[in-house]
């Protein structure tokens, strides 16, 4: 009896992660099913059960429970893009000034204007890369909510990212900061995959429905 009470208490803690309106209509039914399918000697929720319940609660809290798989995949990719951009920031912090020193060593007669340009570029990256991390997270949230404008903003951000990567490659950034270029290219590839998913047919229907409901 004590084992059953402890198990039910554990399940209730997990179900409490769901929105209140959902719990009011479904909590007892969910608990009945969970208790009925539990093992006789089970004292606490299994890891797999806990993960499924928490994942479902997170999706419902983020309004992703009825979202098409293409949108869900795009949102996951955008969060992965935020992680990739964070890696870009870390690599940049570790290599920016050594790359500048390498440039000076390879170009001892570089003009003051060229050095000023590099310094300005470093300052700009210190600002733009953290902003990019925030933008990835914001776009993941907004697209998950079904805001149609978020797709357009995502495309615009991807276009800017593409231009920045092309400019970096045209300025031989790969020679001075290869790790940074590779990390940036990974983030760009993630962005391309996410944008492609956002404009798939199921995604179009989903955004049209969201616009109609609003």
Rosetta silent file (secondary structure, phi, psi, omega in degrees, C-alpha in Angstrom):
SEQUENCE: XXXXXXXXXXXXXXXXXXXXXXXXXXXXXXXXXXXXXXXXXXXXXXXXXXXXXXXXXXXXXXXXXXXXXXXXXXXXXXXXXXXXXXXXXXXXXXXXXXXXXXXXXXXXXXXXXXXXXXXXXXXXXXXXXXXXXXXXXXXXXXXXXXXXXXXXXXXXXXXXXXXXXXXXXXXXXXXXXXXXXXXXXXXXXXXXXXXXXXXXXXXXXXXXXXXXXX
SCORE:     score description
SCORE:     0.000 S_00000001
   1 L     0.000  -44.369  179.076    0.000    0.000    0.000 S_00000001
   2 H   -62.581  -36.090  178.774    2.778    2.428    0.880 S_00000001
   3 H   -63.921  -42.308  179.210    4.475    1.658   -2.438 S_00000001
   4 H   -64.323  -39.532  179.584    1.287    2.510   -4.344 S_00000001
   5 H   -65.316  -43.225  179.478    0.905    5.769   -2.427 S_00000001
   6 H   -65.084  -39.272  179.587    4.521    6.755   -3.131 S_00000001
   7 H   -65.442  -45.532  179.516    4.127    5.848   -6.807 S_00000001
   8 H   -62.845  -37.854  178.093    0.933    7.866   -7.184 S_00000001
   9 H   -62.723  -40.248  178.027    2.581   10.819   -5.457 S_00000001
  10 H   -64.548  -41.633  178.394    5.456   10.645   -7.955 S_00000001
  11 H   -64.816  -40.168 -179.204    3.054   10.539  -10.892 S_00000001
  12 H   -63.315  -36.756  178.297    1.103   13.509   -9.516 S_00000001
  13 H   -63.839  -38.112  179.467    4.290   15.563   -9.307 S_00000001
  14 H   -71.326  -44.294 -179.819    4.977   14.853  -12.960 S_00000001
  15 H   -65.111  -25.978  178.749    1.411   15.542  -14.094 S_00000001
  16 L   -63.540  -14.736  178.330    1.552   18.826  -12.155 S_00000001
  17 L   -73.939  -16.961 -179.365    3.909   20.105  -14.868 S_00000001
  18 L   -77.691  158.524  176.841    0.987   20.264  -17.319 S_00000001
  19 L   -58.384  149.528 -175.099   -1.190   23.384  -17.650 S_00000001
  20 H   -60.320  -42.169 -178.312   -3.919   23.669  -15.036 S_00000001
  21 H   -61.039  -37.012  178.301   -6.768   23.598  -17.558 S_00000001
  22 H   -69.482  -41.032 -178.575   -5.469   20.309  -18.956 S_00000001
  23 H   -64.498  -37.827 -178.124   -5.047   18.798  -15.502 S_00000001
  24 H   -59.995  -33.713 -176.856   -8.602   19.688  -14.489 S_00000001
  25 H   -94.258  -23.448 -168.546  -10.027   17.592  -17.327 S_00000001
  26 H  -127.993   -8.328 -171.919   -7.487   14.794  -17.606 S_00000001
  27 H   -58.234  -50.264 -175.572   -5.415   14.382  -14.436 S_00000001
  28 H   -65.946  -37.829  178.460   -7.409   11.576  -12.808 S_00000001
  29 H   -64.373  -43.027  178.940   -7.744    9.654  -16.056 S_00000001
  30 H   -63.044  -44.881 -179.692   -3.996    9.873  -16.690 S_00000001
  31 H   -63.371  -37.960  178.551   -3.195    8.774  -13.147 S_00000001
  32 H   -61.993  -43.623  179.578   -5.603    5.835  -13.436 S_00000001
  33 H   -66.221  -44.169 -178.934   -3.909    4.629  -16.608 S_00000001
  34 H   -62.948  -43.678  179.930   -0.415    5.085  -15.174 S_00000001
  35 H   -67.688  -35.856 -179.251   -1.252    3.238  -11.986 S_00000001
  36 H   -69.299  -30.055 -177.798   -2.975    0.431  -13.897 S_00000001
  37 H   -96.007    0.371 -179.784    0.053   -0.151  -16.134 S_00000001
  38 L   -76.789  155.302  176.072    2.659    0.070  -13.351 S_00000001
  39 L   -70.716  158.276 -176.710    4.474   -3.014  -12.074 S_00000001
  40 L   -62.709  -38.351 -176.570    3.307   -4.526   -8.785 S_00000001
  41 L   -98.176   12.048 -176.331    6.518   -3.669   -6.939 S_00000001
  42 L   -72.951  131.607 -177.415    7.073   -0.295   -8.603 S_00000001
  43 L  -110.374  -19.171 -179.321    7.730    2.495   -6.087 S_00000001
  44 L  -147.579  158.700  178.958    8.503    5.449   -8.352 S_00000001
  45 L   -58.646  139.613  177.306    7.905    6.494  -11.989 S_00000001
  46 L   -71.277  159.479 -176.968   10.255    4.855  -14.458 S_00000001
  47 H   -60.048  -44.666 -179.892   12.744    7.021  -16.325 S_00000001
  48 H   -61.575  -42.335  177.883   10.991    6.489  -19.650 S_00000001
  49 H   -63.308  -44.572  179.933    7.606    7.395  -18.176 S_00000001
  50 H   -60.153  -43.974 -179.553    9.023   10.498  -16.524 S_00000001
  51 H   -63.187  -44.516 -179.629   10.647   11.627  -19.767 S_00000001
  52 H   -62.884  -41.833 -179.790    7.449   11.114  -21.774 S_00000001
  53 H   -67.369  -43.452  179.923    5.359   13.027  -19.248 S_00000001
  54 H   -67.518  -38.712  178.321    7.809   15.913  -18.974 S_00000001
  55 H   -64.765  -42.680  177.432    8.217   16.116  -22.739 S_00000001
  56 H   -63.279  -39.218  178.520    4.451   16.199  -23.205 S_00000001
  57 H   -64.976  -41.287  179.750    4.112   18.902  -20.567 S_00000001
  58 H   -64.038  -44.941  179.368    6.821   21.003  -22.221 S_00000001
  59 H   -61.664  -39.503 -179.575    5.215   20.687  -25.635 S_00000001
  60 H   -70.430  -38.995  177.905    1.832   21.666  -24.222 S_00000001
  61 H   -63.827  -32.091 -179.438    3.292   24.628  -22.324 S_00000001
  62 L   -93.626    8.918  179.894    4.926   25.795  -25.560 S_00000001
  63 L    60.639   35.658 -179.058    1.717   25.201  -27.554 S_00000001
  64 L  -105.148    4.704 -172.946    3.463   22.521  -29.624 S_00000001
  65 L   -66.281  -26.909  179.887    1.074   19.661  -28.905 S_00000001
  66 L  -115.687   20.644 -177.650   -0.744   20.055  -32.270 S_00000001
  67 L   -84.935  137.727  178.506    2.154   21.388  -34.260 S_00000001
  68 L   -59.557  156.484 -178.725    3.193   19.534  -37.455 S_00000001
  69 H   -62.172  -32.165  179.982    6.395   17.530  -37.376 S_00000001
  70 H   -63.763  -40.242  178.393    8.025   19.879  -39.861 S_00000001
  71 H   -69.478  -43.132  179.024    7.568   22.814  -37.492 S_00000001
  72 H   -59.318  -43.014  179.472    8.694   20.775  -34.498 S_00000001
  73 H   -64.987  -40.330  178.716   11.822   19.730  -36.378 S_00000001
  74 H   -64.019  -40.980  178.946   12.480   23.348  -37.416 S_00000001
  75 H   -63.461  -43.852  178.114   12.081   24.534  -33.823 S_00000001
  76 H   -61.794  -40.869  178.487   14.498   21.876  -32.587 S_00000001
  77 H   -63.544  -36.750  179.627   16.971   22.885  -35.272 S_00000001
  78 H   -67.546  -38.457  174.284   16.703   26.510  -34.213 S_00000001
  79 H   -65.075  -38.719  175.160   17.513   25.615  -30.635 S_00000001
  80 H   -64.009  -35.610  176.471   20.424   23.583  -32.002 S_00000001
  81 H   -63.430  -36.972  176.418   21.383   26.675  -33.996 S_00000001
  82 H   -62.723  -40.650  177.621   21.466   28.695  -30.778 S_00000001
  83 H   -65.109  -42.785  178.775   23.856   26.118  -29.327 S_00000001
  84 H   -62.818  -40.524  179.090   25.982   26.235  -32.481 S_00000001
  85 H   -67.293  -33.383  175.476   26.061   30.033  -32.347 S_00000001
  86 H   -65.049  -37.466  175.214   27.098   29.825  -28.701 S_00000001
  87 H   -63.770  -38.802  175.859   29.973   27.595  -29.833 S_00000001
  88 H   -59.417  -43.040  179.934   30.855   30.273  -32.380 S_00000001
  89 H   -62.771  -42.950 -179.667   30.967   32.828  -29.564 S_00000001
  90 H   -64.612  -45.465  178.939   33.250   30.637  -27.451 S_00000001
  91 H   -62.665  -41.518  178.705   35.598   29.962  -30.362 S_00000001
  92 H   -61.080  -43.736 -179.777   35.611   33.650  -31.239 S_00000001
  93 H   -62.302  -32.012 -177.241   36.484   34.584  -27.649 S_00000001
  94 H   -84.228  -24.536 -170.175   39.382   32.133  -27.699 S_00000001
  95 H  -120.316   -9.695 -171.543   40.780   32.947  -31.133 S_00000001
  96 H   -58.463  -49.380 -173.876   39.852   36.510  -32.100 S_00000001
  97 H   -79.330  -27.714  173.434   42.965   38.271  -30.876 S_00000001
  98 H   -69.587  -35.882  176.148   45.340   35.475  -31.868 S_00000001
  99 H   -65.142  -38.267  176.631   43.849   35.657  -35.363 S_00000001
 100 H   -63.426  -43.028  178.538   44.479   39.406  -35.359 S_00000001
 101 H   -63.092  -37.333  177.970   48.082   38.795  -34.310 S_00000001
 102 H   -64.285  -40.314  178.021   48.421   36.219  -37.088 S_00000001
 103 H   -62.384  -43.510 -179.966   47.144   38.748  -39.609 S_00000001
 104 H   -64.155  -40.050  179.998   49.662   41.327  -38.421 S_00000001
 105 H   -65.159  -37.259 -179.256   52.477   38.768  -38.595 S_00000001
 106 H   -79.882  -21.858 -178.424   51.557   37.815  -42.152 S_00000001
 107 L  -128.890   70.247 -175.096   51.057   41.427  -43.199 S_00000001
 108 L   -62.475  -20.537 -177.990   53.724   43.452  -41.361 S_00000001
 109 L  -105.001   21.985  179.453   53.162   46.421  -43.650 S_00000001
 110 L   -62.364  142.931 -177.631   49.403   46.510  -43.262 S_00000001
 111 L   -72.893  161.911  177.459   47.994   50.022  -43.211 S_00000001
 112 H   -62.905  -32.754  178.731   46.489   51.634  -40.144 S_00000001
 113 H   -65.039  -39.674  179.509   43.128   51.606  -41.930 S_00000001
 114 H   -65.859  -42.684  178.716   43.321   47.821  -42.368 S_00000001
 115 H   -66.143  -37.469  177.576   44.138   47.304  -38.689 S_00000001
 116 H   -65.260  -36.844  178.376   41.326   49.654  -37.680 S_00000001
 117 H   -63.713  -43.330  179.888   38.962   47.668  -39.872 S_00000001
 118 H   -64.270  -43.798  178.650   39.964   44.414  -38.155 S_00000001
 119 H   -61.049  -42.049  178.885   39.542   45.961  -34.707 S_00000001
 120 H   -65.052  -37.227  179.298   36.116   47.271  -35.669 S_00000001
 121 H   -64.663  -39.786  178.200   35.198   43.842  -37.029 S_00000001
 122 H   -63.801  -44.395  178.256   36.168   42.220  -33.721 S_00000001
 123 H   -61.926  -43.302  179.380   34.034   44.691  -31.765 S_00000001
 124 H   -61.284  -40.802  179.210   31.120   44.114  -34.141 S_00000001
 125 H   -66.620  -36.842  177.243   31.401   40.334  -33.672 S_00000001
 126 H   -59.388  -29.093 -179.910   31.438   40.734  -29.887 S_00000001
 127 H   -89.145  -46.137 -170.976   28.038   42.386  -30.255 S_00000001
 128 H   -72.467  -35.156 -176.513   26.474   40.468  -33.143 S_00000001
 129 H   -67.435  -47.117  174.668   27.227   36.881  -32.078 S_00000001
 130 H   -59.696  -36.731  177.333   25.441   37.096  -28.670 S_00000001
 131 H   -62.655  -38.726  178.928   22.552   38.825  -30.438 S_00000001
 132 H   -62.820  -38.728  177.511   22.449   35.913  -32.895 S_00000001
 133 H   -59.710  -46.619  179.747   22.159   33.435  -30.015 S_00000001
 134 H   -63.463  -40.443 -179.635   19.154   35.344  -28.665 S_00000001
 135 H   -63.171  -41.210  177.452   17.619   35.557  -32.141 S_00000001
 136 H   -56.160  -49.056 -178.165   17.864   31.785  -32.620 S_00000001
 137 H   -65.024  -42.327 -179.780   15.953   31.193  -29.375 S_00000001
 138 H   -63.275  -43.897  179.967   13.409   33.905  -30.150 S_00000001
 139 H   -67.152  -35.392  176.110   12.744   32.541  -33.645 S_00000001
 140 H   -61.380  -46.386  179.699   12.367   29.007  -32.257 S_00000001
 141 H   -64.110  -47.735 -175.146    9.741   30.252  -29.802 S_00000001
 142 H   -66.474  -40.979  178.485    7.899   32.445  -32.330 S_00000001
 143 H   -70.279  -35.238  175.393    7.758   29.787  -35.050 S_00000001
 144 H   -62.982  -31.037  177.855    6.633   27.210  -32.527 S_00000001
 145 L   -78.152  -10.930  178.398    3.758   29.548  -31.649 S_00000001
 146 L    85.319   21.003  176.903    2.778   29.691  -35.323 S_00000001
 147 L   -76.083  119.134 -175.502    3.454   33.375  -35.962 S_00000001
 148 H   -65.484  -32.896  179.378    3.670   33.768  -39.721 S_00000001
 149 H   -63.310  -24.631 -178.103    5.878   36.859  -39.433 S_00000001
 150 H   -65.858  -31.960  176.783    8.446   34.693  -37.671 S_00000001
 151 H   -64.059  -43.227 -179.098    9.072   32.783  -40.903 S_00000001
 152 H   -65.706  -41.101  177.554    9.858   35.998  -42.743 S_00000001
 153 H   -64.666  -38.561  178.230   12.154   37.193  -39.970 S_00000001
 154 H   -61.758  -42.472  178.234   13.867   33.804  -39.996 S_00000001
 155 H   -63.607  -42.799  179.721   14.480   34.095  -43.732 S_00000001
 156 H   -62.835  -42.967  178.896   15.844   37.626  -43.318 S_00000001
 157 H   -64.565  -39.446  178.732   18.187   36.504  -40.543 S_00000001
 158 H   -65.036  -39.455  178.038   19.343   33.559  -42.634 S_00000001
 159 H   -62.933  -42.917  177.360   20.034   35.888  -45.574 S_00000001
 160 H   -63.621  -40.418  178.705   22.126   38.155  -43.335 S_00000001
 161 H   -63.759  -39.706  178.118   23.983   35.153  -41.969 S_00000001
 162 H   -63.186  -45.762  179.327   24.685   33.967  -45.520 S_00000001
 163 H   -61.806  -42.369 -179.628   26.050   37.372  -46.525 S_00000001
 164 H   -63.992  -39.327  179.411   28.248   37.532  -43.421 S_00000001
 165 H   -67.374  -41.167  178.723   29.654   34.070  -44.120 S_00000001
 166 H   -63.057  -43.443  179.466   30.371   34.937  -47.769 S_00000001
 167 H   -62.409  -42.655  179.326   32.117   38.164  -46.747 S_00000001
 168 H   -61.499  -42.642  179.777   34.226   36.300  -44.183 S_00000001
 169 H   -67.770  -36.249  179.952   35.274   33.731  -46.763 S_00000001
 170 H   -69.383  -20.525  179.394   36.067   36.427  -49.317 S_00000001
 171 L   -99.516   19.275  177.268   38.395   38.067  -46.773 S_00000001
 172 L    60.626   34.787  178.303   40.365   34.841  -46.194 S_00000001
 173 H   -63.283  -28.698 -179.604   38.901   34.335  -42.734 S_00000001
 174 H   -63.385  -26.671 -179.369   39.428   30.590  -43.202 S_00000001
 175 H   -78.142  -31.934 -176.037   43.182   31.175  -43.218 S_00000001
 176 H   -97.406  -29.998 -178.215   43.231   33.151  -39.970 S_00000001
 177 L  -141.676   67.970 -176.435   40.346   31.564  -38.013 S_00000001
 178 H   -62.136  -38.930 -179.903   39.479   28.167  -39.544 S_00000001
 179 H   -63.714  -38.179  179.581   37.690   26.862  -36.432 S_00000001
 180 H   -66.502  -40.502  179.648   35.490   29.950  -36.355 S_00000001
 181 H   -65.904  -41.307  179.422   34.597   29.565  -40.028 S_00000001
 182 H   -63.150  -46.343  179.206   33.740   25.878  -39.553 S_00000001
 183 H   -62.702  -39.258  178.192   31.499   26.620  -36.561 S_00000001
 184 H   -65.258  -38.634  178.730   29.816   29.438  -38.499 S_00000001
 185 H   -65.922  -36.834  176.446   29.263   27.111  -41.450 S_00000001
 186 H   -63.225  -45.841  178.198   27.615   24.551  -39.162 S_00000001
 187 H   -60.808  -39.584  178.614   25.263   27.225  -37.813 S_00000001
 188 H   -63.746  -43.168  179.686   24.505   28.287  -41.400 S_00000001
 189 H   -63.711  -38.570  176.309   23.694   24.701  -42.427 S_00000001
 190 H   -63.161  -41.979  178.224   21.343   24.338  -39.458 S_00000001
 191 H   -62.108  -41.047  178.873   19.626   27.558  -40.490 S_00000001
 192 H   -61.944  -44.403  179.564   19.205   26.312  -44.067 S_00000001
 193 H   -63.584  -41.068 -179.476   17.602   23.079  -42.858 S_00000001
 194 H   -65.211  -44.218  179.545   15.260   24.971  -40.514 S_00000001
 195 H   -62.097  -41.168  179.165   14.163   27.411  -43.226 S_00000001
 196 H   -59.825  -42.997  179.725   13.494   24.541  -45.616 S_00000001
 197 H   -67.049  -34.894 -178.807   11.228   22.858  -43.061 S_00000001
 198 H   -65.841  -22.280 -177.760    9.350   26.094  -42.351 S_00000001
 199 L  -110.352   17.169  171.114    8.277   26.311  -45.988 S_00000001
 200 L   -71.452  161.768 -177.221    7.207   22.696  -46.471 S_00000001
 201 H   -57.709  -46.196  178.024    3.560   22.072  -47.397 S_00000001
 202 H   -60.116  -34.423  178.847    2.477   20.937  -43.880 S_00000001
 203 H   -67.551  -40.818  177.883    4.083   24.050  -42.465 S_00000001
 204 H   -57.345  -48.436 -179.081    2.206   26.279  -44.914 S_00000001
 205 H   -61.394  -40.009 -179.382   -1.130   24.778  -43.850 S_00000001
 206 H   -63.138  -46.877 -179.140   -0.247   25.179  -40.186 S_00000001
 207 H   -65.920  -37.269  177.887    0.655   28.869  -40.533 S_00000001
 208 H   -63.053  -40.789  177.600   -2.473   29.529  -42.591 S_00000001
 209 H   -64.038  -41.672  179.847   -4.602   27.980  -39.843 S_00000001
 210 H   -64.527  -40.367  178.567   -2.852   30.053  -37.189 S_00000001
 211 H   -64.499  -41.425  179.667   -3.382   33.250  -39.162 S_00000001
 212 H   -64.111  -38.358 -179.544   -7.082   32.416  -39.641 S_00000001
 213 H   -70.385  -28.796 -179.530   -7.548   31.745  -35.926 S_00000001
 214 L   -85.186    0.000    0.000   -5.936   35.050  -34.985 S_00000001
